[in-house]
Amino acid sequence: MNAAHPDLAHSLRQLRERVLEANLALPRHGLVTFTWGNVSGYDPELELVAIKPSGVSYERMALADIVVLDLQGRVVEGELKPSSDTPTHLHLYRTWPQLRGIVHTHSTHATSWAQAGRAIPAMGTTHADYFHGEVPCTRALSREEVEGDYELNTGHVIVETVSALHDGNPLARPGILVAEHAPFAWGTSPDQAVHNAVVMEEVARMALYTHMLNPQRGPIEQHLLDKHYLRKHGKNAYYGQSKS
């Protein structure tokens, strides 16, 4: 934590507010059942992470419940236990400091692909607008990984899978399926991470329906996938309004 930060209390409150609002968005988007799921946010100036508390319902969650930790997992602010998935989140932030928000859910369709041990194929342009390729699925964790530091090892297998992709850029495919478990998504803010989690659930549903309608249908052609992804995210992107 940077003790010289000019307004630490204000910045901490802003971080917690962003993370609270992102967590409360999960049930609004139908991504969670009961307390299944969590959102965190990272402030690189403070070098702090805020995350949902463990086992607290979304209906009861308040600003004071959001737990703030450093990147080594030491609690800086908050009285409740942080999410049990905190070691996974922290490992991803330590590995990819460009991330500012991470979401974990058990949304129905994305989780179904994860339980099947299958990547979500890029079947059309909706998928291509957000993911520059299939949404990958990790390998299954070994007995030793599960019986050891399970949540940290979940982070390791996520990094292992993304690093093996052609560019290894986590923001080119802002989400992943953990085999036999469920999805994680991320972004440059907690809000964007939630947005990407919503999109992942939608493209998982679309891919499932596409396979049901036409099991022989292959993924989108590479040139069309590139066009849709790069017009929104490439260096010469032209989708949307100018920021000038």
Secondary structure, 3 states (H helix, E strand, C coil): CCCCCCCHHHHHHHHHHHHHHHHHHHHHCCCCCCCCCEEEEEECCCCEEEECECCCCCCCCCHHHCEEEECCCCEEECCCCECCCHHHHHHHHHHCCCCCEEEECCCHHHHHHHHHCCCECCCCHHHHCCCCCCECECCCCCHHHHHCCHHHHHHHHHHHHHHCCCCCCCCCCCEEECCCCCEEEEECCHHHHHHHHHHHHHHHHHHHHHHHHCCCCCCCCHHHHHHHHHHHHCCCCCCCCCCC
